[in-house]
């Protein structure tokens, strides 16, 4: 397909080719007193191209590893904040090296009458978020990490839909800073004002 990205394996160990043994090695030792030691011969570097499914699998493993680490850090901040671990990933159609990972989800009560269910994600690219037709727009793969949380309808998690009654696009926050993302998620997960004051001092 014209214009389709191709991927190949990097840092692949080249196979070692054993040189043929010399038939007169024993005679050479008697003549010179030296043992001939052949240097290894490395085969030429051959690229192994990866299928899109293989690339998507590698991308998914990296994203979910990042999600696991992030979730562990969130839950280690304060014993009163224990967010559920709901980790799954998606890769972008046509670009399996790009994707995002769902990390956690919960509900936050801003007041007695204002409650929001939300989901928190990590992506390995940056973009504009929340459009009606295309959720990720103007994707920039050069920025390696993006963190964002969206309001969702119903139960927060994999099958949830974006709640666009919040800020029209459902976006609660978006940042390229892991520190800022951590603070925002902790604020959403804080059980009371006292814990929020601790988080604000981060």
LUMFI-10030 format. One record per residue (C-alpha): x, y, z; residue in one letter; residue number from 1. Coordinates in nm, 2 decimals, always signed. Each point is the difference from the previous one (the first is absolute). Layout:
REM LUMFI-10030
c1;c2;c3;residuo;num
X;Y;Z;A;NUM
...
This chain:
REM LUMFI-10030
c1;c2;c3;residuo;num
+0.00;+0.00;+0.00;X;1
+0.16;+0.34;-0.10;X;2
+0.10;+0.22;+0.28;X;3
-0.04;-0.27;+0.27;X;4
+0.25;+0.01;+0.27;X;5
+0.25;-0.30;+0.02;X;6
+0.17;-0.09;+0.33;X;7
+0.32;-0.20;+0.05;X;8
+0.17;-0.15;+0.31;X;9
+0.29;+0.21;+0.14;X;10
+0.28;-0.12;+0.23;X;11
-0.04;-0.34;-0.14;X;12
+0.30;-0.23;+0.06;X;13
+0.17;-0.10;-0.32;X;14
+0.07;-0.37;-0.04;X;15
+0.35;-0.13;+0.05;X;16
+0.16;-0.18;-0.30;X;17
+0.26;-0.25;+0.10;X;18
+0.30;+0.01;-0.24;X;19
+0.10;-0.32;-0.16;X;20
+0.28;-0.18;+0.19;X;21
+0.34;-0.01;-0.16;X;22
+0.13;-0.35;-0.09;X;23
+0.36;+0.09;+0.07;X;24
-0.04;+0.15;+0.35;X;25
+0.21;-0.27;+0.16;X;26
+0.28;+0.04;-0.25;X;27
-0.01;+0.38;+0.06;X;28
+0.04;-0.05;+0.38;X;29
+0.30;-0.23;-0.05;X;30
+0.16;+0.25;-0.24;X;31
-0.06;+0.33;+0.19;X;32
-0.10;-0.11;+0.35;X;33
-0.32;+0.22;-0.03;X;34
-0.36;-0.11;+0.02;X;35
-0.21;+0.16;-0.27;X;36
-0.32;+0.14;+0.15;X;37
-0.25;+0.11;-0.26;X;38
-0.19;+0.31;+0.07;X;39
-0.38;-0.03;-0.01;X;40
-0.16;+0.11;-0.31;X;41
-0.33;+0.18;+0.03;X;42
-0.27;-0.04;-0.26;X;43
-0.11;+0.32;-0.17;X;44
-0.28;+0.19;+0.18;X;45
-0.33;-0.12;-0.14;X;46
-0.32;+0.20;+0.08;X;47
-0.29;-0.20;+0.12;X;48
-0.32;+0.19;-0.08;X;49
-0.28;-0.03;+0.26;X;50
-0.36;-0.04;-0.07;X;51
-0.24;+0.27;+0.13;X;52
-0.14;-0.26;+0.24;X;53
+0.36;-0.06;+0.14;X;54
+0.05;+0.38;+0.04;X;55
-0.34;+0.04;+0.17;X;56
+0.09;-0.28;+0.24;X;57
+0.34;+0.17;+0.09;X;58
-0.17;+0.33;+0.04;X;59
-0.27;-0.14;+0.22;X;60
+0.25;-0.16;+0.24;X;61
+0.19;+0.33;+0.04;X;62
-0.32;+0.19;+0.06;X;63
-0.14;-0.24;+0.25;X;64
+0.34;-0.01;+0.18;X;65
-0.02;+0.38;+0.03;X;66
-0.36;-0.03;+0.12;X;67
+0.10;-0.25;+0.27;X;68
+0.28;+0.23;+0.13;X;69
-0.22;+0.31;+0.00;X;70
-0.28;-0.18;+0.19;X;71
+0.25;-0.12;+0.26;X;72
+0.13;+0.35;+0.05;X;73
-0.35;+0.14;+0.04;X;74
-0.11;-0.25;+0.26;X;75
+0.33;+0.04;+0.20;X;76
-0.06;+0.37;+0.06;X;77
-0.25;-0.01;+0.28;X;78
-0.18;-0.30;+0.17;X;79
-0.34;+0.18;-0.04;X;80
+0.04;+0.00;-0.39;X;81
-0.03;-0.35;-0.14;X;82
-0.10;+0.02;-0.36;X;83
-0.11;-0.31;-0.18;X;84
+0.24;-0.15;-0.26;X;85
-0.18;-0.02;-0.33;X;86
+0.28;-0.04;-0.26;X;87
-0.06;-0.06;-0.37;X;88
+0.14;+0.16;-0.31;X;89
-0.09;+0.09;-0.36;X;90
+0.22;+0.07;-0.30;X;91
-0.09;+0.25;-0.27;X;92
-0.13;-0.14;-0.33;X;93
+0.28;+0.01;-0.26;X;94
+0.26;+0.10;+0.26;X;95
+0.05;-0.29;+0.23;X;96
+0.31;+0.16;+0.16;X;97
-0.24;+0.26;+0.15;X;98
-0.25;-0.06;+0.26;X;99
-0.15;+0.07;+0.34;X;100
-0.05;-0.18;+0.33;X;101
-0.29;+0.02;+0.24;X;102
+0.14;+0.00;+0.36;X;103
-0.28;+0.06;+0.25;X;104
-0.36;+0.13;+0.03;X;105
-0.21;+0.13;+0.29;X;106
-0.27;+0.25;+0.10;X;107
+0.06;+0.34;+0.16;X;108
-0.26;+0.21;+0.19;X;109
+0.07;+0.37;-0.05;X;110
-0.31;+0.08;+0.20;X;111
-0.31;-0.18;+0.13;X;112
-0.17;+0.05;-0.34;X;113
+0.31;-0.01;-0.23;X;114
+0.15;-0.34;-0.06;X;115
+0.22;-0.11;-0.29;X;116
+0.12;-0.35;-0.11;X;117
+0.34;+0.02;-0.17;X;118
+0.28;-0.21;-0.16;X;119
+0.37;+0.07;-0.01;X;120
+0.22;-0.08;-0.29;X;121
+0.37;+0.01;-0.12;X;122
+0.09;+0.04;-0.37;X;123
+0.33;-0.03;-0.17;X;124
-0.07;+0.30;-0.22;X;125
-0.15;+0.35;+0.04;X;126
-0.30;+0.14;-0.17;X;127
-0.31;+0.21;+0.02;X;128
-0.27;-0.19;+0.19;X;129
-0.38;-0.01;+0.01;X;130
-0.12;+0.08;-0.35;X;131
-0.35;-0.13;-0.10;X;132
+0.11;-0.17;-0.32;X;133
+0.36;-0.10;+0.09;X;134
+0.10;-0.03;+0.37;X;135
+0.37;+0.03;-0.07;X;136
+0.09;+0.28;-0.25;X;137
+0.33;+0.14;-0.12;X;138
+0.20;-0.29;+0.15;X;139
+0.36;+0.07;+0.07;X;140
+0.21;-0.31;+0.07;X;141
+0.31;+0.20;+0.09;X;142
-0.13;+0.07;+0.35;X;143
+0.03;-0.34;+0.16;X;144
-0.26;+0.03;+0.27;X;145
-0.34;+0.15;+0.06;X;146
-0.22;-0.03;+0.30;X;147
-0.37;+0.08;+0.01;X;148
-0.33;-0.08;+0.18;X;149
-0.35;+0.02;-0.15;X;150
-0.34;+0.00;+0.15;X;151
-0.20;-0.31;-0.08;X;152
-0.37;-0.10;+0.00;X;153
-0.10;-0.30;+0.21;X;154
+0.26;-0.23;+0.15;X;155
+0.35;+0.13;-0.05;X;156
+0.21;-0.25;-0.19;X;157
+0.04;-0.17;-0.34;X;158
-0.36;+0.02;-0.13;X;159
-0.06;+0.36;+0.13;X;160
-0.10;+0.28;-0.23;X;161
+0.14;+0.36;+0.02;X;162
-0.23;+0.23;+0.20;X;163
+0.01;+0.31;-0.21;X;164
-0.22;+0.20;+0.24;X;165
+0.33;+0.07;+0.18;X;166
+0.19;+0.28;-0.18;X;167
-0.17;-0.10;-0.33;X;168
+0.28;-0.25;-0.09;X;169
+0.00;-0.19;+0.33;X;170
+0.37;+0.07;+0.06;X;171
+0.08;+0.06;+0.37;X;172
+0.37;+0.06;-0.06;X;173
+0.28;-0.06;-0.25;X;174
+0.37;+0.04;+0.06;X;175
+0.35;-0.12;-0.12;X;176
+0.13;+0.02;+0.36;X;177
-0.01;-0.32;+0.21;X;178
+0.02;+0.21;+0.32;X;179
-0.30;+0.21;-0.10;X;180
-0.19;-0.31;-0.11;X;181
+0.07;-0.17;+0.34;X;182
-0.12;+0.31;+0.19;X;183
-0.32;+0.03;-0.21;X;184
-0.10;-0.37;+0.04;X;185
+0.07;+0.01;+0.37;X;186
-0.22;+0.30;+0.03;X;187
-0.28;-0.18;-0.17;X;188
+0.05;-0.31;+0.22;X;189
+0.04;+0.19;+0.33;X;190
-0.27;-0.09;+0.25;X;191
-0.02;+0.34;+0.18;X;192
+0.13;+0.36;+0.01;X;193
+0.28;-0.09;+0.25;X;194
+0.16;-0.24;-0.24;X;195
-0.04;+0.25;-0.29;X;196
+0.20;+0.25;+0.20;X;197
+0.28;-0.25;+0.03;X;198
-0.01;-0.06;-0.37;X;199
+0.00;+0.37;-0.08;X;200
+0.34;+0.03;+0.17;X;201
+0.16;-0.24;-0.24;X;202
